[in-house]
Amino acid sequence: MKKMTSLERVQAVLAGQTPDCLPVIPQGFMFSAKTAGYNIGKINRCPEKMAKSHCISQEKYGYDGCVIDVDDAALAEACGARALFRDDNVACVDEHHPAVNDLREIPDLKIPDPKKDGRLPEWLETTSRVTEAIGDHVFVMGRADQGPFNLLSLLRGTQDFMMDLLTEDEEVIYEAMDWAVKVHIRFAKAQLEAGAHATSMGDAYASPNLISPELYRKYAFPYEKQTVEALQGYQKPYSIHICGDTTSIIEDMGKTGAGILEVDWKLDMGKARKLVPDHVVLMGNINPSDPMYLGTPEKVLEQCRNVITSTKGRGLILSSGCALGANTKPENVEALIRAARTFGSYEQLKELSCGK
């Protein structure tokens, strides 16, 4: 089969076709910064260096796509939350001093302009720079930071928000979520307009590891679905990333309309592939800790092979289950790419599809 570019490879999978080999898109913004000789905490306000780090790392390792991410605090910060900056790590939200002390205050907050407020313009410029530099042959996913449920958690303070879910009037929660989804959608649209081939949300606090599947379906799922519907006019894929063991909600996630589901290492990919519609691409789910940080290339190859075999390589993008740490072993990233070429070649995928 004719060799594809990285972009063509990803687009083939998204279109339900068989690529020349499975694409690899690690969640690697911290690892990329380290590869380029930077510390993520020192370049999170410098689009030139953030973009440079993605381009350097992608060229060095040859993976097929870049997830443009900065930290989990930028969107909340633009809404009024206090961000804590650390030279040796990503920025985070100071949840000891939440932006609001009552969910009823949420609708009074300003909906930020992604082109003007906080660090969002720098995030968008990073996406634009990466797309301009390598977007003609490499897939670029411009993350739109936190999903509505996560954003509300950070603005209210996670512990207090979890209590609100159990004690607060439903209509108060819905009104707050209505506000939060508008914020996220506005940033997601800006990412697509900045040139990204796709955009996405991180909605980790909606994980079954933190809330029940019933609460997910009640307060997170409707707004994830609303986001996808709001972006349909762009005709570009939307991705949802939820950390932890999402076995009990993966079928629901597949009904949001999202074209890509980024799933963590705790999920059985074989089961997920059976529960999610064929047209929905699963992106994951190699453990970023062991084997990517603690393990060996051999262990990376083994885990990748299991993922490919269990899903038969259908609708699959190999990736880390969550963000790779800055100190991820380079040889393990090389093994991740090698696994896709070895076990996910066109010939191997055809054999798997025939049940051989």
Residue pairs with C-beta under 8 A, 6 or more apart in sequence:
1 20
1 346
2 20
3 20
4 12
4 19
4 20
5 137
5 138
6 23
6 62
6 63
6 64
6 65
6 137
6 138
6 139
7 64
7 135
7 136
7 137
7 138
7 139
7 197
8 19
9 19
9 20
9 21
9 22
9 23
9 64
10 19
10 23
10 25
10 64
10 65
10 139
10 197
10 317
11 139
12 18
12 19
13 19
13 22
13 23
13 281
13 315
13 316
13 317
14 237
14 259
14 260
14 281
16 278
16 279
16 315
18 346
18 349
18 350
18 353
19 346
19 349
20 345
20 346
21 340
21 341
21 344
21 345
21 346
21 349
22 308
22 313
22 316
22 317
22 318
22 340
22 344
22 349
23 64
23 65
23 139
23 317
23 318
23 340
24 63
24 64
24 65
24 317
24 318
24 319
24 336
24 337
24 340
25 63
25 64
25 65
25 66
25 67
25 139
25 141
25 283
25 317
25 318
25 319
26 63
26 67
26 319
26 320
26 324
26 333
26 336
27 67
27 69
27 241
27 262
27 288
27 319
27 320
27 322
27 323
27 324
28 57
28 63
28 66
28 67
28 320
28 323
28 324
28 328
28 333
29 40
29 50
29 53
29 54
29 67
29 68
29 69
29 70
29 323
30 40
30 90
30 323
30 324
30 325
30 326
31 57
31 324
31 325
31 326
31 328
31 333
32 53
32 54
32 56
32 57
32 58
32 66
33 39
33 40
33 43
33 50
33 53
33 326
34 40
34 326
34 327
35 53
35 56
35 57
35 60
35 61
35 330
36 49
36 52
36 53
36 56
36 57
38 49
38 53
39 87
39 88
39 326
40 70
40 71
40 89
40 90
40 326
41 85
41 86
41 87
41 88
41 89
41 90
41 91
42 87
43 49
43 50
43 53
44 50
44 70
44 71
44 85
44 90
44 91
44 119
44 122
45 119
45 122
46 122
47 122
47 123
47 125
47 126
47 129
48 129
50 68
50 70
50 122
50 126
51 125
51 126
51 129
51 130
51 133
54 66
54 68
54 126
54 130
55 130
55 133
55 134
58 66
58 134
58 138
59 134
61 330
61 333
61 334
61 337
62 337
63 333
63 336
63 337
64 138
64 139
64 317
65 138
65 139
65 140
65 141
65 317
66 130
66 134
66 138
66 139
66 140
66 141
67 141
67 143
67 200
68 123
68 126
68 127
68 130
68 140
68 141
68 142
68 143
68 191
68 196
69 143
69 323
70 90
70 91
70 119
70 122
70 123
70 126
70 145
71 90
71 91
71 92
72 90
72 92
72 93
72 145
72 146
72 150
72 154
72 202
73 81
73 83
73 84
73 90
73 91
73 92
73 93
73 154
74 83
74 91
74 118
74 119
74 120
74 123
74 145
75 112
75 118
75 120
75 144
75 145
75 146
75 151
75 183
75 184
75 187
76 83
76 93
76 99
76 146
76 151
76 154
76 155
77 83
77 91
77 93
77 118
77 119
78 112
78 114
78 117
78 118
78 119
78 120
79 99
79 109
79 110
79 111
79 112
79 151
79 155
79 183
80 99
80 109
80 110
80 155
81 93
81 94
81 98
81 99
81 154
81 155
82 93
82 94
82 97
82 99
83 91
83 92
83 93
83 94
84 91
84 92
84 93
84 94
85 91
86 92
93 154
95 154
95 157
95 158
95 159
96 157
98 155
98 156
98 157
98 160
99 109
99 155
99 156
100 106
100 109
100 155
100 156
103 152
103 156
103 161
103 164
103 168
103 172
103 173
103 175
103 176
104 172
104 175
104 176
106 152
106 155
106 156
106 175
106 176
106 179
106 180
107 175
107 176
107 178
107 179
109 155
109 179
110 117
111 179
111 182
111 183
111 186
112 118
112 120
112 183
112 186
112 187
113 120
113 186
114 120
114 121
114 123
114 124
114 186
114 187
114 190
115 121
115 124
115 190
120 187
120 190
123 142
123 145
124 142
124 190
124 191
124 194
125 194
127 140
127 142
127 191
127 194
127 195
127 196
128 194
128 195
130 140
131 140
131 194
131 195
131 196
131 197
132 195
134 140
135 195
135 197
139 197
139 198
140 195
140 196
140 197
140 198
141 196
141 197
141 198
141 199
141 200
141 239
142 191
142 192
142 194
142 195
142 196
142 198
142 199
143 191
143 199
143 200
143 201
143 202
144 184
144 187
144 188
144 190
144 191
144 199
144 200
144 201
145 151
145 184
145 187
145 201
145 202
146 154
146 184
146 201
146 202
146 203
147 184
147 201
147 202
147 203
147 206
147 220
147 223
147 224
147 227
147 240
148 177
148 180
148 181
148 183
148 184
148 201
148 203
148 220
148 223
148 224
148 227
149 177
149 180
149 203
149 205
149 206
149 219
149 220
149 223
150 201
150 202
150 203
150 204
150 205
150 206
151 180
151 183
151 184
152 161
152 176
152 177
152 180
153 161
153 162
153 205
155 180
156 164
156 176
158 205
161 205
162 210
162 211
164 172
164 173
165 173
165 211
165 215
165 219
173 219
174 219
177 219
177 223
180 223
181 223
181 226
181 227
184 201
184 227
185 226
185 227
185 230
185 231
188 199
188 201
188 227
188 230
188 231
188 238
189 230
189 231
189 234
191 199
192 198
192 199
192 231
192 234
192 236
196 236
197 236
197 237
198 236
198 237
198 238
198 239
198 259
198 260
199 231
199 236
199 238
199 239
200 238
200 239
200 240
200 241
200 260
200 262
201 224
201 227
201 239
201 240
201 241
202 241
202 242
202 243
203 220
203 224
203 240
203 241
203 242
204 210
204 241
204 242
204 243
204 244
205 211
206 216
206 219
206 220
206 224
206 242
207 242
207 243
207 244
207 245
207 246
208 216
208 244
208 245
208 246
208 247
208 248
208 249
209 243
209 244
209 245
210 244
211 220
213 248
213 249
213 252
216 249
216 252
217 249
217 252
221 249
221 252
221 253
221 255
221 256
224 240
224 253
224 256
224 258
225 255
225 256
225 257
227 238
228 238
228 256
228 257
228 258
229 257
231 238
232 257
237 258
237 259
237 260
237 281
238 257
238 258
238 259
238 260
239 258
239 259
239 260
239 261
239 262
239 283
240 253
240 256
240 258
240 260
240 261
240 262
241 261
241 262
241 263
241 322
242 249
242 253
242 262
242 263
242 264
243 264
243 322
244 264
244 266
245 264
245 266
245 267
246 253
246 263
246 264
246 266
246 267
247 267
247 268
247 271
247 272
250 261
250 263
250 267
250 271
250 272
250 275
250 276
251 275
251 276
253 261
253 276
254 261
254 275
254 276
254 277
254 280
258 280
259 279
259 280
259 281
260 280
260 281
260 282
260 283
260 317
261 272
261 276
261 280
261 281
261 282
261 283
262 283
262 284
262 319
263 269
263 272
263 282
263 283
263 284
263 285
263 321
264 284
264 285
264 321
264 322
265 284
265 285
265 286
265 287
265 288
265 321
265 322
266 321
267 284
267 285
268 310
269 282
269 284
269 285
269 307
269 310
269 311
269 316
270 310
270 311
272 282
272 311
273 282
273 310
273 311
273 312
273 314
273 315
273 316
276 282
278 314
278 315
279 315
280 315
281 315
281 316
281 317
282 311
282 315
282 316
282 317
283 316
283 317
283 319
284 307
284 317
284 318
284 319
284 320
284 321
285 307
285 319
285 320
285 321
286 292
286 300
286 303
286 304
286 307
286 318
286 319
286 320
286 321
286 336
287 303
287 320
287 321
288 320
288 321
288 322
288 323
288 324
288 325
288 328
289 325
290 299
291 299
291 300
291 303
291 332
292 300
292 320
292 324
292 325
292 328
292 329
292 332
292 333
292 336
293 324
293 325
293 327
293 328
293 329
293 332
295 332
296 332
297 331
297 332
297 334
297 335
297 338
298 335
300 332
300 335
300 336
300 339
301 335
301 338
301 339
301 342
301 343
304 318
304 335
304 336
304 339
304 340
304 343
305 339
305 343
307 316
307 318
308 316
308 318
308 339
308 343
308 344
308 348
308 352
309 343
309 352
312 349
312 352
312 353
312 355
313 344
313 348
313 349
313 352
313 353
314 352
314 353
316 344
318 336
318 339
318 340
318 344
320 336
324 333
342 348
